[in-house]
Amino acid sequence: MGNLWCFNLSSMSLLNHLGFSEGLATFIGGMLGFIGAEKIREYLMLVLKKRVEKMFKFSQRSEKHLQGVHDDLVKVVRKALEYSTVDFAVIEGVRTKARQAQLFKQGATKQ
């Protein structure tokens, strides 16, 4: 019960900080305490499970663009996609000297 009381006080302080009246903050904090830590944990686990189910995956084109890229950089890009809340694609991987020269000529990059 001590954990719920601590949670109630923490939520009340947070709600007060966000501009809620003390009475409303006390009521909401009490309701959160009434719901209980176990129910809150169950809800959070449900949200996390849905997040994992919605995890983005690279398309075949992105996977193709990652071929030949340094392994450490590929790991970083994959980890970024894992944590991302929006989908993204790899539009270019290894850039040849000819491609770099072409982009430099167009003013799109520096040599």
C-alpha positions as CSV (number, residue, x, y, z in Angstrom):
1,M,0.0,0.0,0.0
2,G,3.0,2.3,0.6
3,N,3.9,2.2,-3.1
4,L,0.4,3.3,-4.1
5,W,0.5,6.2,-1.6
6,C,3.8,7.3,-3.0
7,F,2.4,7.0,-6.6
8,N,-0.6,9.0,-5.5
9,L,1.5,11.8,-4.1
10,S,3.8,11.8,-7.2
11,S,0.8,12.0,-9.6
12,M,-0.8,14.8,-7.5
13,S,2.5,16.9,-7.6
14,L,2.7,16.4,-11.4
15,L,-0.9,17.4,-12.0
16,N,-0.5,20.4,-9.8
17,H,2.6,21.4,-11.8
18,L,0.6,21.0,-15.0
19,G,-2.0,23.5,-13.7
20,F,-4.7,21.3,-12.3
21,S,-6.5,22.5,-9.2
22,E,-5.4,20.8,-6.0
23,G,-8.8,19.2,-5.5
24,L,-8.8,17.7,-9.1
25,A,-5.2,16.6,-8.7
26,T,-6.1,14.9,-5.4
27,F,-9.1,13.1,-7.0
28,I,-7.1,12.0,-10.1
29,G,-4.2,10.9,-8.0
30,G,-6.6,9.0,-5.7
31,M,-8.2,7.3,-8.7
32,L,-4.8,6.3,-10.0
33,G,-4.0,4.8,-6.6
34,F,-7.4,3.1,-6.5
35,I,-6.8,1.5,-10.0
36,G,-3.6,0.2,-8.5
37,A,-0.1,-0.3,-9.7
38,E,-0.9,-3.8,-11.1
39,K,-3.6,-2.5,-13.5
40,I,-1.3,0.3,-14.6
41,R,1.5,-2.2,-15.3
42,E,-0.9,-4.4,-17.3
43,Y,-1.9,-1.4,-19.4
44,L,1.7,-0.4,-20.0
45,M,2.5,-4.0,-21.1
46,L,-0.4,-3.9,-23.5
47,V,0.8,-0.7,-25.0
48,L,4.3,-2.0,-25.3
49,K,3.1,-5.2,-26.9
50,K,1.2,-3.1,-29.5
51,R,4.3,-1.0,-30.1
52,V,6.3,-4.2,-30.9
53,E,3.6,-5.5,-33.2
54,K,3.7,-2.2,-35.1
55,M,7.5,-2.1,-35.4
56,F,8.6,-0.9,-38.8
57,K,10.7,-3.0,-41.2
58,F,12.9,-1.9,-44.1
59,S,11.6,-2.5,-47.6
60,Q,13.5,-4.6,-50.1
61,R,14.8,-1.4,-51.7
62,S,16.1,-0.1,-48.4
63,E,17.7,-3.5,-47.7
64,K,19.4,-3.4,-51.1
65,H,20.7,0.1,-50.4
66,L,22.2,-1.1,-47.1
67,Q,24.3,-3.8,-48.9
68,G,28.0,-2.9,-48.8
69,V,27.5,-0.2,-46.1
70,H,29.8,-0.6,-43.0
71,D,28.3,-3.1,-40.5
72,D,28.4,-0.6,-37.6
73,L,26.4,2.0,-39.6
74,V,23.9,-0.7,-40.6
75,K,23.4,-1.5,-36.9
76,V,22.8,2.1,-36.1
77,V,20.3,2.5,-38.9
78,R,18.4,-0.6,-37.8
79,K,18.4,0.5,-34.2
80,A,17.0,3.9,-35.3
81,L,14.2,2.2,-37.1
82,E,13.5,0.0,-34.1
83,Y,13.0,3.1,-31.9
84,S,11.4,5.3,-34.5
85,T,7.8,6.4,-34.2
86,V,7.7,7.1,-38.0
87,D,8.7,4.9,-40.9
88,F,11.7,5.8,-43.0
89,A,13.7,4.4,-45.9
90,V,17.3,4.2,-46.9
91,I,17.5,6.1,-50.2
92,E,21.2,5.7,-50.8
93,G,23.8,3.4,-49.4
94,V,27.4,3.2,-50.7
95,R,28.1,6.2,-52.9
96,T,30.6,5.8,-55.7
97,K,33.2,8.4,-56.6
98,A,31.3,9.0,-59.9
99,R,28.0,9.6,-58.0
100,Q,29.7,12.0,-55.6
101,A,31.2,13.9,-58.5
102,Q,27.8,14.1,-60.2
103,L,26.2,15.5,-57.0
104,F,29.0,17.9,-56.5
105,K,28.6,19.2,-60.0
106,Q,24.9,19.8,-59.3
107,G,25.8,21.6,-56.1
108,A,24.0,19.1,-54.0
109,T,27.0,18.1,-51.9
110,K,30.6,19.1,-51.0
111,Q,33.6,17.3,-52.4
